Amino acid sequence: MAQAMQDMADAQAQDTSALSPCPSPTSTAGGAASPYQSREEGAAAVPGIQNVGPVQNSLLLRLFQSNHCDPAMTVGYLFKTNEPGVLQYLANKLFAFPDDEVDIYLPQLIHMYVHQEEVAEAINPYLTHRCCHGIIFSLMVSWLLGCVLNDGYLTQGDRARGRRLHFQITSEALRPGFGPNGRVRVGPDSSRVPVGLRHCHANRSNSTAQQHHYHAVAGARQGSPLTHAAAAAVRGAGGHRRSKSDVPLSQLDTGNTGHNGLPHVSSVIQSSCPTSSGALSTGRAFSNTCSCLLDDGVAAVSGPIRGMLNGSLPPACHCGADRLQPVQDFVASLEEIGRKLPPLDQKDVQIAQLKAEISQINLNLPARIPLIIHSGERHQIARIPHSEVILLNSRTKAPFFLHVEVLTCDDTFLSPVVPRLLDNSAVPEPIVPSKRNVSPATSSNTSTIPATPGRSATPPSTSTSGVIFSVSDSPDVSSITRSNDVAPAAGSAEVFSPKDVYERLKESHKNRRRQYTDASVALLKEPWNEKVERIRKSSPYGHYPNWKLLPVIVKVGDDLRQESLACQLIAEFHAVWKKENIRLWLRPYQVLPTSIDGGMIEPICNAVSLHQINQQRKGQESLLQYFHKEFGASTSESFLTAQQNFVESSAAYCLVCYLLQVKDRHNGNILLDDEGHIIHIDFGFILNHSPGGNLGFESSPFKMTSDMVEVMGGPQSNMYVYFRMLLLKGLIASRKHIDRFITLVEIMQNGSHMPCFGRGGAGVRQMRERFCQGLTDEQLELHVTTLLNTSIHSMSTKLYDGFQYLTNGIM
């Protein structure tokens, strides 16, 4: 109640316009809004809200009906309230918001769906409605559900509820269908759902033409002879791969079933991962074989599909082809590469093998699959240039940077696919590493790679390598040998003098340090526009006018939900400071978890890390000298603009690092773009989670070095004063919207065992304390000065940078 009154006061202060009520309710017989109503109808009031009471009802309605109520507030109140009427009203209000605004808070919605039964019942119509409408949304929900369900800390009821929705999505039960007279029917498809799950459905169309076509496709799946008409219906499609949804429930492995006979998430994922070389060598590993639209662009049937081509009906697939499976297979193939790379020691072998793996994937492209993390514009993936792969800085993992060629289109899953064109560049051969190239843990028959749901712990023998910038902390034993390389006589022991051992260890450490200087630095520093034109000229698809190049990072080995939460909060800070007209600059980017230990990350283009800058300078130039080299003299307009960008971005990320307690701030995780902005990446350690088992290596509030202060002009300069003022204004603005940030963290903490919540509720409580709500503006100014002085003179920052240099070679 108090929170509602505070939010209402904020709404009245920021929005003095008249409050426009929501449209009149359109409800079903039970009083709840229809799960498939329009956005305007979904935003209507629900009669059950009258149970809240007259005073609260008035306040809540005025708040929820005001322009101040956005998706963030709606999601927050879904988490906070227990009133069924309010929950139903808020769930229906989700229909009124644009899809992209709600999608920002999809991790919170899925987390509440699994952990809070009342919320799940309220938002289930919205989720199923969106899944029926959108393939991209279905994929995102299924991936997030898979992550939450594999946490291992769920009650039986929560797990069963999550599995039920996950199975409905992966079995393609939630998809558009066709009703009588060829009209598109949006809703769960009961013909693909076991009897026990048919609770909100309508049967497939009984029209003769569509039945004929559907059975023709089914015959193609099962390998039965096709009639001439049926063969024509699926001409050029190549037949369907039999999906999980085609198998009767009685034929599912009963050993992998859970509550209500539903299969475990891991068994569903395992059945859909075609990462073996045999599947990729077919050339159709990512084909959904949809016969609704043939390769020449001619509709397979003239009924509803013709209406789609004319624009009178929304595009939809009616032939029962797999919509999700090809995209899931593509993502699983990329993740599998990331799992195979880290065991290899030598970088040149890893690079060659990574290129070979990408080349094998290219054999199955182009295909009707999108790059999900760039889903804003509809497109189809055409090719991934294997010569442009880059492996990023990581000691124990192997994240890699890909440049993906796509062709924009009207509809990703219905538009015809362009013919496959030959690549003139040489295709590298897969390298089977020798025992010298494989770590002892992987040379045995039993691999020590952690087994993940749906994937074997032992990787296929056809592909076993990749690329990493970092190397093991232990020296290469092969380099500590006798100088004449003569093996000792049988039965005799090798004898080394202490001086010989010391010199060889020193040489081994020097060789490891030398490995960090590679061509990837130049590739990352190359301006994006120049890179696009260079790749376009060498691409067999570059002559298409709808050709585009999209970047993506594939990372395996971490639960990316934590980094996704950090990036989500950064986007919230960005929105708040923009709303408050404060010149603090952040670069939010997307993180998409696709499994419990992997996912995709949106790269930052036209930027290089401070570590790479130090490599190029060889430690002989200061950061200020690098600025002069890149942007000109101190009095030039380009330098002054870059300096201001540096100050505004540094202040923003200092506040983010302080409020979220972002750790692991070595120079490999701090970027500098071509306009002078500082950008922080890799948020694997936030809140109560830090490197070294929370031993407190980085005790400063944020990272601010003397080099950075020098770029600002020194502690007495006007830019430094401007920097301090931005810190103060940003903190004042942030604490005005503290509940916006705290609620997002509280939702994800509920029932979660992510590392950042290792100390229970202490993390959220300490985060709230860092907003300093009890201090006046004058006290807050003094507090900001103390934070800044502590960070600049922090010994722990210098020690951590030195530790990273000695162990990982990060300069």
PARO-30873 format. One record per residue (C-alpha): x, y negated, z negated. Coordinates in pm, whole numbers, plus 50000, padded with zeros to 5 digits. Layout:
residues N
XYZ;...
//
This chain:
residues 811
500005000050000;502764975849906;504624984850224;501514978150431;501054944050269;504714935350335;504474946350698;501244926750734;502914895650598;505744899850848;503204904451127;501354872551032;504614853351011;505764864751354;502434866951535;499904839351468;497754848451764;494324863851719;494344900951652;492744920151933;491104952251819;491724985451989;489134997852237;486115016052111;486765052152020;486215080652257;486075111552044;485185147752071;482445164951882;484735169051584;485385131851558;488995133451679;490085117552003;490425140252304;493975152652356;493795144352726;492195110152715;493665079252871;496065056152690;493325030952622;491065057952482;493925073052283;494535040152107;490955038151987;490055038551621;489245071551457;486245073951222;488325092950966;490265061650877;487255050550673;488325075750409;491255053750316;489115028450131;487774993850217;490754972550110;493464995250247;491385001750558;491184964650630;494914958950581;495964989450778;493604982351065;494764946051091;498354958151087;497904986651335;495824965351572;498314936651574;501064931651828;503504937151543;502734974451544;505184990751781;506265027151826;508865023751548;506265012851295;503815039451415;506385067051371;507335053051031;503775053850902;503255088751043;506065099350810;504915079450507;501155085350495;499265116550390;495765104550483;494315126150762;492345097350911;495385074450927;497505102351073;494935108751346;494635071751424;498375067151453;498785098451663;496135085851905;497815051851913;500895068252064;498905071352386;498745033252408;502525028152421;504675031952734;506265066052754;509835053052749;509215033852426;507885064852249;510655086952387;513195067252184;511715082451869;511205117552008;513825132851772;511825119851474;508515132151618;509895167151678;511515168051335;508215158751169;506355183751388;508445212151245;508745200350884;505355183750820;502255204250899;499795175150871;501805154051114;502145183651350;498385187751369;497965150651443;500615146851715;500145180751881;497605166752136;500045139352233;502995163152276;501015188752476;499545161152692;502965147052773;504405181852836;501615188953084;502355156253263;506145156253267;508855181853330;511575159353189;509605154452868;509005191952841;512725198752869;513615172952606;511015186552363;512125222552416;515785213652359;515065193852044;512805221451913;515535246851981;518015226351778;515665222451480;514575258851486;518175270751482;518945251251165;518255282450959;516665263750667;512965265050751;509955280250582;508115308050763;505195285250846;507375256950978;509405280751192;506285297551334;504725263951421;507845252351601;508275285351784;504695284351903;505135250652074;508575260252202;507195292052356;504295273552514;506775250452685;509385275852793;506725300252916;505355272453140;501965274052966;501875235952946;501735225253308;499295208453545;496885231553721;494115229153978;490455229453898;487485234354128;487535216354466;491295212654445;491235186054175;494295183953954;493565196553603;495995185553335;496165207753031;497595240352900;497495268553154;495905297752973;496815322753242;500435320753128;499775322252753;499275353452539;495745357952412;496685347052061;497805313052188;494775303652397;493405276552174;493295246152406;493055257552764;491125260153083;491365288553336;493115286053665;491205276453973;489125303954128;489205288854476;489915314654743;492755295754908;494655289954587;494095325354460;495435338254791;498515316454765;499095323954397;498915361754451;501205358354750;503825342154532;503285368054261;503845395254517;507075378954621;508205378754258;507555415654207;509035426254538;505765439854681;505125439055057;503665406355180;501035401555443;501825379255738;499785350855587;501365355455247;504845356055393;504095323655576;502945308055251;506305314055089;508385309755405;511775295355329;511305298754955;513315330354914;511025345154650;510695336554285;512985348054012;510915365353751;510625341753460;509955349053096;506375337953139;505745365253397;506485393053149;503495405452951;503795400152579;503715437752524;506935441052724;508875416152516;511575430052293;509805435651964;513095433951783;513385397351876;509895386451785;508885364951496;505675352151344;502495360251544;504525381651783;506305352151939;509895357752048;512695340351865;514035309152032;517415326052080;515895354952276;514045331152507;517205311152573;519275342252624;516975355052894;517295322553087;521035316853095;522395326953438;526005317853364;527575349553498;529565346753818;527115369953989;524235345853940;526245315654050;527625333454356;524145338454501;523885302054604;520355299354461;521015300154087;519245266654040;516445271154291;512855271254168;511715284754508;508635262654501;506515269254810;504305238754769;506635219554996;508855237155246;512375226755332;511195208855647;508825187055443;505635204155564;503055213055301;502555250355249;498795245955207;496595217755326;494365214155020;495565195854711;499145193154834;497985173455138;496265149654900;499525145854710;501405137055026;498765111355113;499015096154767;495435103854667;496495129154403;499415129554159;502205153354263;502045187454101;503115222954174;500305248254220;502235279354323;503435289153976;507125282854048;509495278053757;509735241253673;512025242153371;514205272553436;516475258053709;517295227253500;517905248453190;520165271453393;522175241953526;522695226953181;523545261153033;526175266353303;527875233353215;527775241452844;529285275652908;532275258953072;532745238052758;532795269652547;535405286752763;537905258152779;539235253152424;540965287152379;543445279152657;546655261452560;548195247852877;546655217253030;547495224353393;545815258153372;542785242653209;542445216053479;542725241253760;540155264153604;537725235853527;537845225553892;537215261453995;534215263953763;532695231953903;533305244154256;531385275854178;528465255154053;528615234654375;527835266454570;524295263754431;523785227054516;521875206854636;518865217154431;515645202954288;517225194753953;517835160553797;520625148253575;518385145353270;520375118653091;519775095953394;516075103253431;515035067153492;515125070853871;513935102554040;516715121154215;518105155354308;521655166754234;523625171654556;527215177954451;529795174754171;533235165454312;535605190154149;538605167854215;537125139953999;536685159153673;538295143453366;538825159453028;538485136252731;540535132852417;539765160652169;542075183251973;539835213551918;537045208952174;536865202752547;534435174952643;534685167253012;533625138253231;531785145753555;530865123853851;527585137253987;526385128954338;522605125954360;520065117154627;517135095754513;513705108254618;509995103754559;509645134554339;512505155354204;510615188154199;508515185054517;510645165154761;512465186455020;516095194854952;518685183455206;520675210755383;523845222055212;526895206455377;530435219555373;532945202255152;536165194255336;538225193655017;540055225254918;538215246854667;540525258254387;540675294854303;539685305953953;542715312753738;542775343153516;545175331953244;547985354453135;548665362752775;551105333952770;548265309452846;545745323352601;545815318252229;546235349652016;542615347151905;541375351752262;543885377452385;542195405252194;539025422852296;536965404652035;536705367252089;536675343551795;534515318451979;531425313351759;528415330951897;525565307351978;521895315452016;521225332452345;524845336352447;527355363552398;530295356652172;532615370452442;532775348152749;532625364153095;536035373853225;535565355253551;535955320553400;538035312953095;539695279353110;539325241553091;541005208653002;541745189752683;543965160152613;544905171252263;546975201252168;547375223451868;549125209651562;551455239451549;554455239051786;554655261352088;556455292551969;557615300252322;559765268652318;561715279752010;563855306152179;567495312852233;569095289152479;570295316952707;566805333152714;568385367252656;566305391352452;567985404952140;569155440552136;566755466652009;566755469351634;568585436651581;567075404951437;567345370751596;569315345751395;568825308051427;570765281251245;568655254651064;570035228351301;568955248751605;565435252851467;565175215751384;566325204951731;563915228451907;561005218051688;561845181951761;561975188852137;558675208052119;556995178851942;558395154952207;557015176852486;553605177652326;553595139952297;554485137652665;551375157252760;549165127552682;550455107552978;548365119553271;546445107753574;543155106353384;544115072453239;544145057553589;540885074953680;539085060853376;540485025953432;539465025053800;536575000253849;533305018753886;532295001454211;535595010754372;535265046454251;531755049054395;532905037554737;535945060354732;533895091254646;531165081854892;533675081455179;534965116155094;531545131555022;529675152055285;526485135855155;527835100355143;526185090655472;522695094055322;521285059455241;519775072754915;523145085754786;524175075554434;526915084854190;526025091253824;528445098253538;527925122953254;529965137552968;529375173852866;530355181252508;530215215052332;531205223951978;529265197951780;525655193551672;524935162451877;521765154251683;523925135151436;525555114651711;522135110051870;520855095651539;523795071551522;523225059651880;519525056151806;520315033551509;522755013451722;519955007551972;517754995651682;520444971151566;520774958951923;517004952851946;516814935451607;519704911651675;518334903552018;514944896051862;516614873551603;518614855351875;521994864251725;524894867351969;526034901351854;526874925052141;526414962752133;526504988652410;523915015452322;524245047852514;522235079752534;523085112652366;520955142852460;521345174452249;520535204552466;521535231752219;522535235251855;526195229951949;526225210052271;524645184752499;525205155652737;526425120552667;526095089452880;529635076752955;530845041052923;532145030553263;534735003653337;536355008852998;539475025152856;540385034252500;542885014952292;544905047152284;545175047052663;546085010252661;548855017452412;550065045552637;550375022252931;552084995552721;554295022352559;553945004052230;555994974652357;553184949552400;550604936252159;546874937052229;546984899452286;549644903852554;547434929852723;544584904252723;546874878752888;547854904353149;544234913653224;542424880353182;545034853153230;546514825553017;544984815252684;543504783652833;541964800153139;538214804153163;538444841653217;540514846152900;538234824352687;535174843652810;536854877152737;537924864352395;534364854352308;533104888252426;535724904752209;534654884951902;530904890751947;531294928052010;533824932851729;531494916251477;528594938151589;530504970851561;532064960551229;528554956851087;527424989951237;530475008151102;529924993150757;526174999050730;526325034450874;529755042450725;531135053451061;534475071351018;537145086951239;537895052451387;541195060451556;542175042951878;540845071152093;537305062951977;537485025452041;537135012952398;537794979852568;535774972252883;536684950553180;534914920453027;536754921352693;534054938752485;535044963152213;532914994952224;532925022851966;532145058652066;531995093251905;529845090351593;530415125251459;531195111851111;528585088850958;526945082850619;528305109250378;530385128350632;534025119850698;537125137750834;539135160050605;536195172450402;535165138150267;538555131850106;538325094550174;541065090150437;539305058750562;538235038450262;537955004350429;534464990850513;535324989750884;538374989251111;539894954851167;543614953351240;546044924151265;546234930051642;542494923751670;542694892351457;545524879951680;543294883051989;540734860951810;543394834351765;544504841851410;542764837651071;542734799551100;541224797551448;537724786651542;537014820751696;537844837851368;535444814451184;532854822751451;533534859751387;532844855851013;529664836251083;528384864051313;529034889951042;526984869750794;524104862351032;523964898251150;523774911950796;521044887050699;518984896551004;519514933750947;518254933650591;515044916650705;514334948550904;515854973350662;512834996650662;513165000551038;516595016450991;516045034950664;512865052250783;514565067451087;517265082050862;514785094250600;512755112950863;515795131450992;517045138550640;513815155850540;514615193050538;517785187950744;521215202650678;523195180950915;526645172150774;525815135250735;523155144650476;525535165950271;524785148049943;521025148749962;519285115749902;522495098149797;523295089350158;520055070650216;520255053349877;523815041649942;522875030150290;520085009050144;522514993849892;524864982950171;522174959550306;522594939349983;518954929749944;519534916449593;522094890149696;521394854249790;522764840250114;525644823749927;526494856149747;526214874850073;528714851250236;531214858649962;530524895750001;531214894050376;534524876150311;535524903450067;534634930950318;536654913950588;539764908350375;539624944050246;539444958050599;542264936750743;544694945850465;543564982050429;546425006250385;544145036050454;543495023450809;547225022250882;547765056450726;544935071950926;546255057351253;549695071151165;548205105051084;546415106151419;549635096851598;551675124051428;549095151951459;547235143651780;549495119051959;546825091751951;548665058551964;
//
